[in-house]
């Protein structure tokens, strides 16, 4: 009989990496130990690379800092953001697993209405392993959940669904608000637990939050680029939004699904709204041009891979958004660099040279 303190090995143990961007010691992992310990962690240390980040004992992890990013990517390191949580996409780039779960270091285990700890990772895995329904909305939400099915009038020819590329989880306690909303609702907390998962319909964009997110790296990985944000850039806090808009347009084009809803995590720390406003204010204006751009994007039929879609999207960004600000030309160039780095590190010939991507700190 297994010792009660030993967690049951969950699904996809050898097929999923957990990616965590951080600037601090990862004590938050202690609360996640029963759920995360069987998995491999990729920790992307932002900021000062000489600072030592402490990781609790017993976790299997690699820790990469900015020196590692520069060493592994060389000149292409310019596409990885600095002093912004967008640096997490470096972890997506160097992972060799099929699935990714990414979480912020101020997120903890939430409880469901019965008081039971929520295994967020298990719910993301379940979302990713079941189909989505992007082409026809099911009014009982996810028909693949236990106790649900397709409702009367749902076409039988569509009931196989589409492969799920992205699982977008939500948050209890501190909501994911922009700075203006934070300023007018400083004490608002999300206490509503909605027991639902739904597919975001084809043709509909959504604001993707990166603090509780799972995705199928093989299906959509090259589109999960969190842009150029933070140090040296005129914008921050739009990294996950950018990845979400790009990825959703590409998912729609390639017939892939995106789910949102469960699982919830407990978001513990509200960031400073005045600091956030400084990072966001250009994005708040720019998004009025960015959203119509993504709503009207049409990718050509010959774009049959995520990489081809993303390179085409980069051209359209320069062409259609370049007039908004010179930043978008820079972002377009970084998108191409990102795809070049992805292909360089994710081709079969690279499998034999994995030592190239080994970090200084490995446990």
N, C-alpha and C positions, 0 to 999 in steps of 0.2 A: 504494500500500500504506500502511495506517495506521501511524503511528509507534507503536512498541511500548509507549510510556509512556501512550498515550491509551487509556482503557478503552473497551471495546465498550459502546455505549449499551444499557442493559438495558430490559426491558419496563416499560411503564406510566410512562415518564419524565415525561410531562405529566399523569398521573392520580394521582400519589401524593405526599404530603408526609411528610417526616420531622420528628417533633415531639420536641424535647429539652428537658426541664426542667433548670436548672442554677443554681449559685451561684458557678461558677468558670470560668476560661479553658478553652476547649474544645480543648485540645491533643490529646485522645483522637481527634479527627476525622482526624488525620494517618494513623492506622492504617486508618481506614475509607475513606480517600480513593478508592481504586479502585472501591469499591462505591457510595459515597454522592454523589460529586461531580456526577453527572448530574442529581441530584434537588434539589428545593427544600426548604430546611430552615426550620422555624418553631422558634425558640429562645425559650423562656419563662424569663426571668431571675427567680429568686425572691430574696427578701430585699431588701437595700438597693438601691433603684433608682438611686442616684447612683454605685454601683460600676460600673466599666467592665469588661465581659466581652470578652475577646479571642477572635476566631474566626479560624482559619487562613485565609490568602489562598486564593482560587480557588473558594470555595463560594458558592452562590446562597442567600442567607438573609434572613429577617426576624428581628429581635430585639425582643421585647416585654418591658418591665419592669412593675412594679406601677403606675407612673404611667400607662402605656398602657392597662392593664386598666381602671383607674378612668375614664380619658378615654373609652374606647370603650363601656364598659358602664354608666357612670353609677351610679345606685343599685343596679343589678343586679350590680355587681362584688362585692357581699357574698357571692355564691354561689361565688366562686373562692377557694380556700384560699390562705393566706399562710404562708410558712416551712414548706412541706411540698411534696413532689414532686407532690401532687395538683394543683398549679397547672398541670400539663401539659395538663389538659383545656381550658384556655383556648385552647391551640393547636388542639385538635379543633374548638372552637367557631368559630374564625375562618378555618379552612382552607376552600378552595373546591374541594378535590379529592375524588375518589371514594374513594380509599384513604388510610389512615394507617399509618405504621410509627412506633412510639415506642420509644426506647431511653434508658437512663441513661448519664450521662457517666463511670461507672466500669466500663463494659462494653467489651470489646475483641474483636477477631476471634479466634475459636476455630479450632482445627485438627481435622480429622477423623482417624480412626485411621491413615490413610495419610500424615498430615502436611500435607495440603493445606488452605489457608485456606478457611474456610466463608463463603460469601456468604449471610449470614443473610437479607438483604433478598430475594434471589432465591427462597429457599425459602418465605418468607412469601407472596410473590406467587403462587408455584405453589400453595400451600395455599388461598389465597383465590380463585384462578381455577378450582379444581376443586371438585366437589360434596362434601358431607359425607353421612354415613349415620347420622343421629341416631335413626332409628326401628327399626333392626334392626342388631345388632352383627355386623361382619364379622371373623371370627377371624384373617384375614390382614391386619388393620388397614386401612389406607387402600387400597381396591381400585383407586383411580385412579392409583396410582403405577406407574411402569414396573416390569414384572416381577411385578405383583400383579393379582388379579382377585377377583371374588366367588366365594365357596366354594360347594360343593354344598349345596343346601338354602336358599340365600338367595333370597327371593321375587323373581321377575323383575319384578313390578310395582313394586318398590321400588328397582330398580337405577339409576334416573335420579338418585337422591339428592336432596339439598336444597341450596339455595344456602349457601355458607360465609360467615358473617358475621364470625367471629373466628378468628385464627390465633395460638395461644399457644405461644411458644417457650421453651426451657429454657436451662440454664446449666451450664457446667463450672467447676470450681474452687470458688468460694464458694457454697454452697447458699443458697436463699432460706428460711432458718429464722426462726422467731419467737425472741424473746429467751430464754425458758427453755431451748429446745433449743440455742441458741448457747452458753448458759452451761455446759451439761453436755457439749457437744461442741465446744469452742473450736477444735480443730485439725482437725476433720473437713472433708474436701474431696471434692467430687463428681468422680470420675475416670471414671465410667461413661458411655460414649457409646452410646446405644441408637438404632439406625438405624430409627426407626419414627415414623409419624404415625398418630394415631387420632382418631376422632370421639368426643366425650364424649356418651354416650347421653342421649336426652330424659329429663327427670325427675331427672337427676343433677347436683348442684352441684359446683363445683370452686373451689380457691383460685387466683384469677387474679393473676399477677405482672405488673406494668406495665413491667418493665425490658427486655423483649424481646417486643414485642406488635404484631401487625398486625390491622387490621380494615377492613371495608367500611363507610365512613362513610355511604354512602347507605342501607345496609340497617339499621345498628344505631347510627349515630352519636349520636342523642339519648339513648341509654341509657348511653353511655360517660362518665357523670359521676362523677368521683372523690371526690364528697362534700365535706363540711366537715371539714377536718383541720388540725392544726398550731396556729399562733398563735391564741390565744383559744378554742380548742376543747379538750374534755377527752380527746381521743383523737388518735392519729397512727398511721401505718403500716397503716391499714386502708382506705386510699383505693382501691387497685386491687382489693382484696377486695370492697368494696362495689359497685364498678362491675361486677365479674365476676358477683356474685350477681344483681344487677338485670338485667344483660344476658342472663344465661343463662335466667332465668325468662321474659324477653320473647322470646328466640330460640325457646324451647320452645313458647310460645304462638303465635308467628307462623310456625312451621315452618322455622326457620333452623338452620344447623349451626355447631358450634364444634369446631375441631381443636386438638390439643395434641401436643407431641413436638418433632420437628425444626422449626426450626433451633436449634442451640446457639450461644450466645455465651460469651465468657470473662469471668466476673464477678470483678473483680480485688480488690475492697476489702470486707472485712467491717466492717460498721458496729458501733459500740460496743454490746454487749449490755445494759449498764446504762442507757445513754441510751434504747435501744429499749424496755427494760422499762417505763421511766417513761411512754413514749408509748403502749405497748400494753396496759398492765395492765387498764384498764377494758374494752378490746375483748376480752381473753381471757375475762373474765366474761360480757360482753354477747353474745359469739358463741354462747353456749349457748342464748340466746333467739332470736338473729337467724337461726341456721341452721334451726331448726324452723319459724320464720316463713316463710322463703323456700321450704322444702320443702312447705309447705301452701298457698302462695299459688295462688289460682285467678283468673285474669283473665277478665272477662266477654267474651262473643262480640263485642260491639259495639266492643271495643278492637281496631281493625284497623290502626292505625299505631303506630310506636314511641312517638310523643309521647303518644297516648291511653293506651297501656299504662303509660307512665312516670308520667303524672299520676295514674292510678288507683293505681299502686303507691305513690305518695307519700301518698295518702289512707290506704292500708292501713298504711303505716309509722306514721303518727300514731295510727291507731286501735289497732293491735296491739302496737306497741312503745313507745308513749308512756308506759305505766306503768313501763317499765324505767328510764327516765331522761328528764328534760325535754329532753335533747339531741336525742332522736329527733323531737320536735315541731319543733325548730329545723331539723333535717336535712330533714324533710318539706317545710317552707316553702322551704328552699334548692333542693330538687328541682324545685319548681314554678317558682321564679325562673329556674333553669337552663333549663327548657323554654321559658319566655318569652323568655329571651335567645337561645336557639337559633333560635326561630321569627323573632325580630326580625332576626337576622343572616343567616338562611338562607332568605329568601323571594325570589322573582324580583325584587321591587321593589328589593331591596338590591343587586342586581348593578350597578345604575347608580351606586351611591354607595359603591363599595369604598374610596374615599379615606378614608372615615370610619374604616376599620379599619387604615389604614396606620400602621406603627410609626414611632418616631423614627429607629431604626437599620435601614437596609435596604441590602443589598449585591447 
